């Protein structure tokens, strides 16, 4: 069979496969049953099919597979409507084909145009050397649209999920960049919107590609212990099921295994092995009960569970009475099993479970119920709008501020009247004041927490009752920006400071007007621009403000001439010197970049030659050694830094500054030794220190730079800095130390912060 014949056969099969996938999409589009809905989806499908007809993905598959898959995720896994399915099918057409936003509006409508515009990336924004990144700009654009229509981010999450599911077809450096972005922004967004299944899968897929060894190790352990867990769950739930059946309650009991990423996170942050993680799984009891009785029925089931098993009072979480800001409602308790293991039990209704699985996307389903979460969605979107108010920030600061609002855990505080307010952990009294009302925040002079006077910077705790003290004479101050922790309060303070600055600037404007009138010079935009340039200020308002504050003394206005009623300044010596300094600095920066001889994005930096002649440095934050998977990062002042891909800072660098990341790998050269740290713990016993030092120095012939031990109550902890050739050398040393009787754990020190 010739190659041409093979392609023709494949093309016919692909056409049939495209049709199968399209029909599969229609089957799961549960909210698109009408003839009109199906016609609109068909129209969008045919348009996307024609637009992408000559395009293929990295896997070699037809590109149309991707938009169909995104639309299917939006419909089936998130539960979105016909408009969303249409936009998902067309989400890449404006960016990658000749179709325009105008075409979208003509064929489908203004709403579809707006959503697809929010999904379309910005082209040609920034490149190497800029102080921002194109990805951050795209995040900002997407988020600005989000405040108008939450479907933008829901479709974007579906798009990112499918890209992550097919990430194995990308090059390694692209995998790392996309996985880092996913952990940095998309997984937290999915979490904040209540899409816990999608958030979990995004995190797991990101870990799978960033750290495949640890991912596969945890996966293997979960699979190995699956049968034991199933037997335990069946025995644990048996008395509960019998009682629920006897009472005639309709229910379903599921088990939820903790995500691989969550387990890995706990292993890294808590320093515990897999075997010691007690909450690897949770039991979920889902009740088929009407909204009017679901709350009392959940507490009824809680009573049944705790009749059989002793609960931990500290581990009761009542998110039924006080739902999370994401809309999540559930009753959680942790109980002691007969085998001595703690087990988390989650109790909720079918409605609560649907909202927990699909987050705010499920709110349309319950619009007519008395427990509608629509107001919660509106409240959250209002918080988003508050964060998005300050659009003057550069993209990096903008994203950082938005992420603060995503990551924050919540506290619950009360007003003097007993109204409940939710704020992020570490929120201050001043944050609370602005949360109540902008005017209350502006006039805040102090607060009473639980009837005790506290300063504006006082950090609030759950259960606090807060009364804000105000004065009409009070005005926002610059140092308030360092007191508040919420982006919303920070933006309101900045706006207030701008308004105050404008008021003061009006006085300076009048002073300047009189000065120019005395000089027989017109007060016009050309003369103002000349003065702004002469005094090297950002704007006319800044010029007026400085004049009003006395920072610019107009009585000493010198070095100007008047030509045709226009004021002109000869360049001052100071300005000339400053210009020369800037040019010299730019020249030195260009020479430094050239001296680094930094590879292009498609080239790979080889590490391991004579370190005295390196154009790069090994990063101290993660201390890489040969065998570690690494990348290069072009820093502003210190040249190229080599980081491990699981460096604590890698995720942020790859997400926000991907244009400064370069590929790097080790050149095999065993003569070079690298410094690395180990930490260990165990039972304090006579001779344990000697045993450890003998293994390192005598058995393994490894040089030590430093070693320390500390013993308390029969347990010792130690640290040692050694010189090794690569990760294989290090792992051999670690395994040897683990074999010593009394040594319980030996781990690599991952970063300088441990």
Secondary structure, DSSP 8 states (H G I E B T S, - for coil): --HHHHHHHHHHHHHHHHHHHHHHHHHH-TT--SHHHHHHHHHHHHHHHHHTTT-B-TTSSBTHHHHHHHHHIIIIIS---HHHHHHHHHTTHHHHSS--HHHHHHHT-HHHHHHHHHHS--SS---TT-SS-HHHHHHHHHHHHHTT-THHHHHHHHHHHHHHHTGGGS-HHHHHHHHHHIIIIIHHHHHHTT-HHHHHHHHHHHHHHH-HHHHHHHHHHHHHTHHHHHHHHHHHHHHHHHHHHHHT--EEEEEEE--HHHHHHHHHHH---GGG-TTSEEEEEEE---TTTHHHHHHHHHHHHHHHSEE-GGG-EETTTS--TT----EEEEEE-TTS-EEEEEEEEHHHHHHHHHGGGGGGGGTTSTT--HHHHHHHHHHHHHHHT-TTS-HHHHHHHHHHHHH--EEEEEETT--EEEEETT-BHHHHHHHH-HHHHHTEEEEEETTEEE-TT-B--TT-EEEEEE-TT----GGGGGT--SHHHHHHHHHHHHHHHHHHHHHHHHHHHHHHHHTT---SHHHHHHHHHHHT-SSHHHHHHHHHHTSS-GGG--SEEEETTEEEE---HHHHHHHHHHHHHHHHHHHHHHHHT---TTSEEEE-S-GGG-SEEE-TTT---TTS-EEEEE-SSS-EEEEETT-TTHHHHHHH-GGGEEEEEE---TT--EEEEEEEEEE--TTHHHHHHHIIIIIS--EEEEEEEEEETTEEEEEEEEEESSHHHHHHHHHHHHTSTTEEEEEE--STT-
